[in-house]
Amino acid sequence: MEIKFINCEYKEKIVSLTFEPSKIYGITGKNIEELIPIISLREICKGQIIVDENKITKDNIKEHQRKVSFVTAIKSAQINIYNIMVEYIKRNNLIIKDPIKKIKDSLKIVGLEDNILNKNIYETSTSEKKLLSFAIYLLSNPEVLIIEEPFKCLDKQNEKKIIMLLQRLKEQFKKTIIIISEDSNILYKYTNEMIFVKNNEILITGKTEELYLKVEYLKKNRFDIPEIVEFTHLAKKKKEVKIDYHKDVRDIIKDIYKHI
């Protein structure tokens, strides 16, 4: 599913954005809450919104809203997980022939066993809650998933589980993933395209690897620089070391051994 925002008004600014299928996008910056309803199709902005070459109107907006899910965290509570998932199906009027099978299939996609359905939310770990939130929102079979800070409060092992899930959703199921985060290390490592927002304005957009090389420009606009990019930038600038920018520190080590 491709979504194009053409000359749309956002905070009295005119912006144009395109979200393509099978890509992971990153959005970073302060005070971007008002951008979320626009990109999740909860609001029709002034301008044009095109979904797969179809123009969004007040008459057809609801059918397209189902294709975009803003994945929110599950709070700890004494609520049975099975009941939560059934309630989600009912609340969203999802037409599902076999709800039980759909629920189990959704859990399987995110790597959870179906015996978790017998638990209450408070009995699950932080990583299980993250995976459950994906399983719930996947019940409506969205084509676009918007996620805020998906790796927050996770250790490296569970961070890896989430990114493997996102990669699978992108590659196998052709989903568009939009990560909203202030963690530059995460965004640099896992996204294909970036959107930088400053003072309620979309400052710059483009390929992640290219934009994060604009180190001085991003610093000037008070954006955090990924540690691996910062290290390479300083090494090239101060030590005149001939190394390239990489997303994996192991590749930097290979470069250092090669050139020093």
N, C-alpha and C positions, 0 to 999 in steps of 0.2 A: 504494500500500500504506500503510495507516494502522496504526501501532503505539501501543497505549495501555498504559501502566504504571500500574496502579491500586493505591494503598496498598502499594507495594513497599518492601522494607527495603533500605536502602543505608547501610552504615556505622552501623548501629543507629539510623538515622533512617527515617521513613516518608515516601516521596515518591510523587508522581503526575505523570506526564509524558505528553504526546501528540505524536507525530511524524506529520504529515499529508503526503500525497503532493504532489509539485510545489512543494516549499518548500525553502529553504536555511536550515538552523539553524546556530547558533554555540554552542559550549560553551567557557567560559573559566574559569580558576581554577587553583589549585595542587593537586597530588596527586589527580588525578581518574582515575588509572589503573584503579582498581577499579570505576569506573562504566562503562568501555568494555565489559567482558564482559557486563554487564547489557543495555546498549542494543544490542549486537550479537547478542543472544540466545544467547551462549555459555554463559550461566548462567541458571537459572530462579530468580528472587528470590522471597522470601516475599511473597505478595500475588497479584495477578492481572496477567497479560500477555494482551492481546487484540490479535490481528492480523486486520484486516478482519472484525471481529465473531466471530472464532473464538478460543476460549480456548486458550492454549498449555499443553500438558501434556508429561510425560516421553515419552509415546507419539508425539506429533506434532511435537516440537521440531525434529527434524532436517530435516524438509521445509521448515520456515520459516527455518532457519539459512541455507539456500542463497540465500535472497532478500536477505540482508544481507551486505555485504562491507566488511571493515575494510581499506582500501587502505594498504598499507605500501610504503615506498620500496624501490627496487631498488638493490642494492649493486654497485659496479663489480667485474667479474670477467671472466675469459676464458671466458665461457659464451655460446654462440650463442643469439640472441634467439628464433629459430624453435623451438629445442629447449626453451627455457624455457616458451614458450606451449603446446607440445604436452604437456610434463610437467605443466603446471597442469591441463589437460583430463583427463589420466589420473589424477592424484592426487585430483582431486575427483569422479571417476567421472561426468563430464559426458557425457550422451548427445547427441551431435551428429552429424547425418547426414553433413555435409561439413565436417570440421575445418579444412581449408585455407581454404575460403570463409569460415568463421566467423572465423578468425584475421585474414584480410584485411579483412573487414567491420568487425571491432573496431578495427583500426588506422585505417581510414578514418573512423570515428566521431570518433576523437581527433585526426584531422588529420595522420596519418603515412602516408608512402608504404610500400607493401609491400616495397620493396627493402631496407628496414631489417632485414628478417628474416635477411639474409645477414651482418649485423654481429654482433660480440660486444658485450656490455654496456659494456666499458671504452672502446669506440670512439664511444659516444654522448655528447651534451652533457647538462648538468644538466636542461635543459627537456625534452629527448627522454626522459630516464629518468623524469621525472614523468609525461609523456604515456603512456609504455610501461606504467607501473604501472596506469594507468587501463585501458588496452587489455587487459591481462592479466585484471584483475578483472571486466571487462565480459563476458568469455567465458562466465561463468556466468549472465549476464543478471540481475544483482541488481536489486532494486527500491529498496534503500537503500544508499547509499555513505557510509561513515564515513572521513573523511580527517584526518590529523594534520598540521598546518602545511603545507598544499599549496603555499604561495607562498614558502616559505623558500629562500633562496639564489637567488632569481630576480630579474632586472631587470624594469623596468616593462613592457617589450615582451612578455616571456615570461609575466609575471604576467597580462597581458591575454589571452594565449592560453589559459591555464588557466581564467580566469573565464568566457571565452566558451564553453569546453567545459562547464563546470558549468552555465551558463545553458541551454545546449542540452540537456543531460541532464535538467534540470529541466523545461523547457518542451516540448521535442519528445518526449522519452521518458518524461516524468512521473515521474522519479526523485526520491526524497527524498535530499537532500544534508545531511550533518552535518559541519561543520568544527570541529575542535578546535584552538584557537590561543590564544596570549597576545597576539597583535597586534590591539589594539583598532581600529586604523585599517582593517585588512582586514575585521574582523568587522562594523564599523559600515557599511562601504561595500557589502558583498556579501551580508549575511544578511537574512532576513526575520524570524526569531525568535531570541531569545537565552536561554541558560541560564547563570547565574552560580553558580559553586560556591565555597564557602569553608568551611574546616575540616571537610571531608568532608560538607558539607551543601549541598543545593541552596537557595541563598539567595533567588533571585528568578528568575522566568521571564516572558516576554512578548514583545511586538513590539519589534524592535531599535530603531526610531526613538524609541519611547516610553521604553524603559529607559535608553538612553544620555543622555536629558535629565535623568535623576536624578543630576546631576553630583556634588552634595555627598554624597549617599548612597553613591554608588559610590566616591568618594574616601575617605570614612570607612571603608569596608570594603576599602580598598587595591586597588581595581581601576584599571587605566589608563583614561584618558579619550582618545578619538580627538582628534587635533590640531584637526580642523575644528570639533568640538563645543566643545573647550576655548577656542578663539579666539572663537567666537560667544558662549559663556557669559560670558567676560571683557568682551567688547564691550558686551553687554547690561547687565552688572552695573556696570562702572566708568564706561563712557562713555555709558551710557543710549542706545545706538544701537538704532534700531528695525529690526532684521533678524531673519529667521527662521532656524531650524536647517535646514541642507541637507547632502546627502551629497557634492555637487559644489562645489568652491571657486568655480567660475564663477558659480554661482547666488548665492553670497554677495557676490561682486563686483557683480553686478547689483543686489542689495538695497542695497549701500552707495551706489552711484551714485544709486539711486532716492530714498534717504532723507537723504543728506547733501548 
